[in-house]
Amino acid sequence: MKRRTFAVTTLVAVSMFTVAAQLVMAGPLEEGIAEIQKEWAQIRYERAPAERERLYEALAGKASRLVQAQPNRSEPLIWEAIVLSSLAGEKGGLGALGLAKQAKALYEDAIRIDGNALDGSAYNSLGVLYYKVPGWPLGFGDKAKARELLQKALAINPAGIDPNYFYGEYLVETGQRADAVPYLERALSAPPRPGRQVADDGRRAEARQLLDRVRAN
């Protein structure tokens, strides 16, 4: 149950891991982000579960170095947070909560710099944390705050695969299954993201599975 609580696929993120949009950067920053995006998707969707924790730990180090090299940009902060959120999902338990708190701080820093970066991915992924993490006294989880953040992400990127998937998942997990259907359908029909085929295919599979589950009940 604890592992499921922190499964931010789902994560983020962890759109997403939740998560990133077409890049508008250039040079070393663009290359660094593209490399992290690609490795994250490969770990999440192509590697065995037993390998993921170790691989996410290595990728978190790479993301942290990119943040240090580009301290005034939101994009590296978002991706370090997505990787940490994903690592939390693999670890589970109290160790996962510490990682989730680190990711939360990074998303908040990214929003302060530029909340619109990567099509609002920081809002989306932070919203996922708020509905995945336990509430007080164990954690900072807050379903109302999650809804607010997820809706901000949708306002920025209404056709995006990640904001629609995660808002749909949020609605399912908060007992609003019928309301989730159009968002999950929109996730399935979202336009492909350049260079993100592995992530897109994986997220569509998750959306399809969740939609089938909703329709079966």
C-alpha positions in Angstrom: 0.0 0.0 0.0 2.8 2.4 0.8 4.5 1.7 -2.5 1.2 2.5 -4.3 0.8 5.7 -2.2 4.0 7.0 -3.6 3.6 5.6 -7.1 3.9 8.9 -8.9 3.8 7.5 -12.3 2.6 8.3 -12.5 5.1 10.5 -11.3 5.7 12.3 -12.1 6.8 12.6 -12.2 5.9 12.2 -12.0 4.8 12.9 -15.3 5.7 12.5 -14.7 7.1 12.1 -14.9 5.1 13.6 -15.4 5.5 15.0 -17.9 7.5 17.4 -20.1 6.5 19.2 -23.1 8.2 20.2 -26.3 11.4 22.1 -25.4 11.9 25.7 -26.3 15.5 25.9 -25.1 18.7 25.7 -27.1 22.3 24.4 -26.6 23.6 22.5 -23.6 20.4 23.0 -21.5 18.2 21.5 -24.2 20.5 18.6 -24.7 20.7 17.9 -21.0 17.0 18.0 -20.5 16.4 15.8 -23.6 18.9 13.2 -22.2 17.2 13.1 -18.8 13.7 12.8 -20.4 14.8 9.9 -22.5 16.5 8.1 -19.7 13.6 8.6 -17.4 11.2 7.1 -19.9 13.4 4.2 -20.6 13.7 3.4 -16.8 10.0 3.9 -16.2 8.6 1.9 -19.2 11.4 -0.4 -20.4 13.5 -1.5 -17.4 12.6 -4.2 -14.9 11.1 -3.1 -11.6 14.1 -4.5 -9.7 16.4 -2.2 -11.6 14.5 1.1 -11.4 15.5 2.3 -7.9 19.3 2.1 -8.7 18.8 3.7 -12.1 16.7 6.5 -10.8 19.3 7.2 -8.1 21.9 7.6 -10.8 19.6 9.8 -13.0 18.9 12.0 -10.0 22.6 12.8 -9.7 22.7 13.7 -13.3 19.6 15.9 -13.0 21.1 17.6 -9.9 24.3 18.5 -11.8 22.2 20.1 -14.5 20.4 22.2 -11.9 23.8 23.3 -10.6 24.9 24.3 -14.1 21.7 26.1 -14.8 20.5 27.5 -11.4 18.1 30.1 -12.9 16.1 27.9 -15.1 12.9 26.0 -14.2 13.4 23.1 -16.5 16.2 21.3 -14.7 14.5 21.8 -11.4 11.3 20.2 -12.8 13.2 17.2 -14.1 15.2 16.6 -10.9 11.9 16.7 -9.0 10.3 14.2 -11.5 13.2 11.8 -11.0 13.1 12.1 -7.2 9.3 11.6 -7.3 9.8 8.5 -9.4 12.5 7.2 -7.0 10.1 7.7 -4.1 7.6 5.5 -6.0 10.2 2.7 -6.2 11.4 3.0 -2.6 8.1 3.3 -0.7 7.8 3.8 3.0 9.2 6.6 5.1 12.2 7.0 2.8 9.8 7.8 0.0 8.3 10.6 2.0 11.6 12.4 2.4 12.2 12.2 -1.3 8.7 13.5 -2.0 9.4 16.5 0.2 12.6 17.2 -1.7 10.7 17.0 -5.0 8.0 19.4 -3.6 10.6 22.0 -2.8 12.1 21.7 -6.3 8.7 22.1 -8.0 8.0 25.1 -5.9 11.3 26.7 -6.8 10.6 26.0 -10.5 7.2 27.7 -10.2 8.8 30.7 -8.6 11.1 31.0 -11.6 8.7 30.2 -14.4 5.5 28.3 -13.7 4.8 28.0 -17.5 8.0 26.2 -18.2 7.6 22.9 -20.0 3.9 23.7 -20.5 3.1 23.9 -16.8 4.7 20.6 -15.8 5.7 21.8 -12.4 2.1 22.6 -11.5 1.0 19.2 -12.8 3.7 17.1 -11.1 3.3 19.0 -7.8 -0.4 18.4 -8.0 0.3 14.7 -8.3 2.4 14.7 -5.2 -0.3 16.5 -3.3 -2.8 13.7 -4.0 -0.4 10.8 -3.8 1.4 11.7 -0.5 -0.4 11.0 2.8 -1.9 14.0 4.6 -1.1 15.3 8.0 0.4 14.1 10.4 2.5 11.8 8.2 2.9 14.0 5.1 1.8 17.1 3.2 -0.9 15.5 1.1 -3.9 17.7 0.3 -6.6 16.7 -2.2 -8.0 20.3 -2.5 -4.5 21.7 -3.2 -3.9 18.9 -5.7 -7.1 19.8 -7.6 -6.0 23.5 -7.8 -2.6 22.7 -9.1 -3.8 20.1 -11.6 -6.4 22.5 -13.0 -3.6 25.2 -13.4 -1.6 22.7 -15.5 -4.7 21.9 -17.6 -5.3 25.6 -18.2 -1.7 26.0 -19.5 -1.7 22.8 -21.6 -5.3 21.7 -22.2 -4.6 19.1 -24.9 -1.5 17.6 -23.2 -1.3 13.9 -22.4 0.1 14.3 -18.9 -2.2 17.0 -17.5 -5.3 15.1 -18.8 -4.1 11.7 -17.6 -3.2 12.9 -14.1 -6.4 14.9 -13.7 -8.3 11.9 -14.8 -6.4 9.7 -12.3 -7.1 12.3 -9.6 -10.8 12.2 -10.3 -10.8 8.4 -10.1 -8.9 8.3 -6.9 -11.2 10.9 -5.3 -14.3 8.9 -6.2 -15.4 10.9 -9.3 -15.1 8.1 -11.9 -17.6 9.3 -14.4 -16.0 12.8 -14.5 -12.6 11.2 -15.2 -13.7 9.6 -18.6 -13.3 12.7 -20.9 -9.9 13.5 -19.5 -8.6 10.0 -20.0 -10.0 10.0 -23.5 -8.3 13.3 -24.2 -5.0 11.8 -22.9 -5.4 9.0 -25.4 -5.9 11.4 -28.3 -3.2 13.9 -27.2 -0.8 15.0 -29.9 2.6 13.2 -29.9 5.5 15.0 -28.3 8.7 15.2 -30.4 11.3 12.9 -29.1 9.0 11.4 -26.4 7.6 8.3 -28.1 8.5 5.9 -25.3 7.0 8.2 -22.7 3.9 8.8 -24.8 3.4 5.1 -25.5 3.7 4.3 -21.9 1.4 7.0 -20.7 -1.2 6.1 -23.3 -1.1 2.5 -22.1 -1.7 3.7 -18.5 -4.6 5.9 -19.6 -6.1 3.0 -21.5 -5.8 0.7 -18.6 -7.4 3.2 -16.2 -10.2 4.0 -18.6 -11.0 0.3 -19.0 -11.1 0.0 -15.2 -13.5 2.9 -14.9 -15.8 1.7 -17.6 -15.9 -1.8 -16.1 -17.2 -0.6 -12.7 
